[in-house]
């Protein structure tokens, strides 16, 4: 089976590649910069440099591919909805013209709303576009990534995370490695076809209060969580250099799921993955914020 993997150096993609290699597959990886691949991986993969916004390049790089793991790219600077739409046009062309039989797409909890969830709306539109190709497609509706906390290292060192969700509102939290394991299993399994929605909810739904307590225990630093207003968060993101459209897209991922929202897929054995936030934080965060711990 010939499997292509986009974003092979990303939080999820790098683990997808490793899982496929362990399964005996030599994946075709489509990085923007092959130099970022881990040195010990380079002899195990076929690397094709690709700008995912270049539809012709995506089509060329995925010729003769049987299955594709697709992650929408974003620059982190422009309007993610516009960027997702540009990338989606390329993957739709590739799947159609190259007759790629199956696609596993990294989507998000909240995409089922289709509208009103900020950046997630772009993922929803990619879901719709991929459904229209006629390929077998699995949409991974992922919870909130543990790794998003890595953007908050300064706040963690200072001891306070600021959020706009109610502090007692639970939501799914998930480790990127667990998402990758589900993605790799779907890519390799012949037991499904058609359109599938696979939620990836992590081991437990957590409130922000619980997250603060877990991070405190895992890192040895007292981490509090403070709810701030939407406008205060908007100003904070603007000071960080985000454009207005990016700020609104980021805010929408919280405000759009804040009122009367429940994931379309309930938590079940199939949607629950094993890695806990405590284990991840002990491994990934403790040493990175410990320099100021007395």
N, C-alpha and C positions, 0 to 999 in steps of 0.2 A: 504494500500500500504506500502510495506517495502522498505525504502529508506536508503541507506548508504551514508555517507559523509566523504570524506578524508580531511585532513588538517583542522579539526574542530576548531582549535585555531588560524588559519591563518587570514590574513586581510580580505579575502572573506569568507572562510569556516565558521568562527564563526557567521557571519551574515546569512549564509545559514541555519545553524542549528537553530538559533533563529527564522527565518521566518517559518521554518517547524514546530517548536514547536507551534508557534502562530496559525498555520493552523490546529492544532490538530493532527499532526503526531508525533510519538515517533521515531526519527531517530536512526539508528545505526551509531555511530560515530567511526572513525578509527584513533585515535591519536597515535603518537609514545609514548607519555607520558600522560596518562589519568590525572595525577596530575595537568596538566596545564589547565584543563577544569575549567570554572568559577564555583564556589561552588554552586550557585543557579541553575545551569544547570544540575548538575549531577543526580538529581532525575527525569529529564525529558527525558533522553536519555539512550540508551544501549551502553556502551563504550567497545570497543574491541581493546586492544593495538595491533598495527600493524606497522611493518617496511615495508614501501611500496617498498623497494628494495628486499624484500623476497617474491618471487612469491607464494610459498606454503602458507605463512601466509595470503597473500591477497586473495587467493582462499578460504581458510578456513573461513576468516572473512566475506566474501560476499555470503556465501551459503544462499539460500532462499531469496535473495534480488531481488526486482522487478526493482529498479532503483538505479543508482549510480552517485554521483557527484564526478568527478575525477579531481584532480590537480596533475600535475607531481611534485614530491618533488625534492629539490636540497639542497645540503649541504651548498652551498655558498663558498666552498673551492676547490672542484675538477672541472673536465671538465663537465659542465652541459649537453652537448650533450651525453656523455657517461652515465651520471646518468639518464637522461631522457629515454635513450634506455633501461637501466636495469629495470626501473619502468614500462615502456610500456609493456615489456614482461610479467610482472605480471598481469597487468590489462587486457591484451588480453586473457591470460589464464583464468582469473576469469570470464570475460564476456562470454567466449566460454563454459567453463566447467560448469558454474552455470546457463547458459542460462539467463543471465540478459537481460531483455527486452529493457531497455533504459538507455542511458548514456548521461549525460551532462558534457562536457569536457571544462575546462578553458584553452582556447588557446589565441591567440594574433593577433591583426592587424599585418600583415606582413607574417603570416603563409601561405597565399595564394601564396607567391613567391616560397615556397618549399625549395629553396636554396639561400644562400647569405645574410642571415639576422642574422648571429651569433646564439645566444642562441635560437632565435625563430625557427631556423631550426629544433631543437629538438621537438618543439611543432608540427611543420608540420608533422614530421614523426609519432608522436602519432596520429594525425588526420588520416593519411593514414592507420595506423594499426587498429584503431578502426573502420574505414569504412569497413575493410575487415572482421570484425566479423559477419556482418549481423544484428547486433542489430540496433535499432533506436538510432541515435546519433545526438545530437546538439552540434556543436562546437561554443563556445562563443569567437568570435574574439574581444578581449578587447583592448581598447585604453591604453594610458600611465596612470598608477595608480597615483592618487594624493599622495598616501602613500609612493611613491618612494622619495618624498621630505623629509621624516623622516630620510633618510640616509644622508641628507645634513644639519643637524642641525648646525654643526660647521661653515659651509659656510654661512648659513643663519644668524647666529650670527655675522659673520664677514662682512656681507652685500654684498657678491658677489657669485653668482652661476657660475660655469664654465661648458660649454657645447661644443659639437663638431658639433651640427646641426646649420645651418644658423639661425640667430636670428629672421628672419621674415618668417620662414617656419612654417605654421600651422600644427598641428596634434591633434588628438583626445585625450582628457584628461578625466578620469573617476574616480568616487569615488568607492572604493571597495564595500561599502554597496549597491550601485546601481547594481553592477555586481551580487551580491548575490540575490537581489530581482528578477532579470531576471532568474538566475539559479533556484531559488526555484519555480518560476512560470512555468518554463519549466519542472521541475521534476514532478510537480503536474498536469499539463495540459494533458488531453487525446486527445487534438485536433491536434496533430502533429504525424507524423511517418516518417520513412525513414531517410535520411541524411539531416540535416538542418544546415545552417550556420547562426548564429545570431550575428551580430555585436553589440557591446556595446560601443557607442562612447561618452558617457557623454553629457553634455548640449551644448558644443560648441567646435569647433576646435580653439586652441590657439597657438600663437607664443610664443617663449621664452621671447620676449620683453613684451608681454601682461602679461605673467606669473609674471615677475618681478614687473610690476605695480600692479597687483592684490595682490601679497604677501605684497607689501609695504603698500597698503591700509588696508589689513586685519590684519597685525601684528603690525603696527605702527613703523616699522623699515625700513629704506630705503634698498631695495634689488635690486642690479644691476645684470645684466647678461652679462657675457663675453664669447665670442667664442674663444676657444683655438684650437691648432692643434691636429690632431690625436695622434701624437707622444707625445705631452705634456700630453694628457689624459692617454695615455698608461703608461707613467712614473708615473703619479699620482696614478693610480690604482695599479701599481706594488709596490709603496711605502706603499700602504694600506695593503699589504700582499697577494694580489691576485696572483694565479699562472698564468703562461703565457697563458695557454689554457683558463682560466676563463677571463682574460683580453681581449683576442681576441673575446670571445663569447659575452662579454658585449659591447665592441666597435661595433661589427657587428650589434647589434640591432639598432644602430644609422646610421652607415655608409651604411648598406644595405637598409635603407629606406630613404636615403638622396637625391638620384638622381632619378627624374622622377618616383616617386612612388605615387600611389593613391590607397586607400583601395578598395578592390574588392566590398565591400558593401558600397554604398553611404549613406550619412546622410539622414535619413528619420525619420518619427514619430516612427517607430519600433526600430530604432537603437539609438535614442536619449533618454538619461536618465536625471533626474531633478537636482541632487545635483551639485551646482556650486563650482568651486575652491575657490571662495571668502568665501563662507559659511564654507567649509571644513577647510580652513586655519585658519579662525577666531576661529573655535572650537578646532582644533587639534594642531596648530602651535603657535598661539599667546603667550600662557602662557609658552611655552617651550623655546622661545627665548627672552622673555621679561626681563629676569634677568639682561641683560646688557643695557636695554633701559633707557635713562635718562629722 
